[in-house]
């Protein structure tokens, strides 16, 4: 087992950091208003949800899995948050129920993949469709507004000039980076992705590990859904379309391998910020959304 893969910064991670620094410098020099506090804050807010979900996606990719349902889950949790707030009039009860729902859906994904032996692509593709459908059904096919000033504070409260969603992202980067580097959970994930048979022979509970990955994925999607609902003051069933591909692309762009066994927190962070920075720069340059796709 090559435990050197667990290091935060490898040669490829260092290369991506250099590339991002060069990109950031060029945009600062040639894109008006790019290097301003207001714009940097906008980038941080824009990538906060992707950054949070990418942390758990990193572990799924490390064990040769991926989750196509994360975008639909986020939309579903946002709509469910709006409905539960109207029904319970309690932020705490709503948050607890949303987080438990996220754990349940994530665990269901892991159970289908490991116990029922359904391919991760098929299982999470099915979940993506089902959960998105549920978001439309419970929301009546339209956005559900939220009228709760205290709930808005989740998105608007600042600490050291940074809003809470950004701090949630930073917290996830630190926690999951620590887990990947210093815990048996992280080492087992990399070992299982690098050589599943050898990991099993070494005593790694591969099935339990994969279920845990998807359970955590569901939990973080629930957190992202709550933050989305607080930011836009509503739950929209058509939100986060294509989000899953952005999360996977950010991980791969930074250097996380689709073949498993290779992942660093640095790779995830750099991948997330490269995508967010490029999108922000194109908006500042008033590039049409149609050309941005290209």
Secondary structure, 3 states (H helix, E strand, C coil): CCHHHHCCCCHHHHHHHHHHHHHHHHHHHHCCCCCCHHHHHHHHHHHHHHHHHHHHHHHHHHCCCCCCCHHHHHHHHHHHHHHHHHHHCCHHHHHHHHHHHHHHHHHHHHHHHHCCCCCHHHHHHHHHHHHHHHHHHHCCCCCEECCCHHHHHHHHCEECCEEHHHHHHHHHHHHHHHHHHHCHHHHHHHHHHHCHHHHHHCCCCHHHHHHHHHHHHHHHHHHHHHHHHHHHCEECCCCCCCHHHHHHHHHHHHCCCCCCCCCCHHHHHHHHHHHHHHHHHHHHCCCCHHHHHC
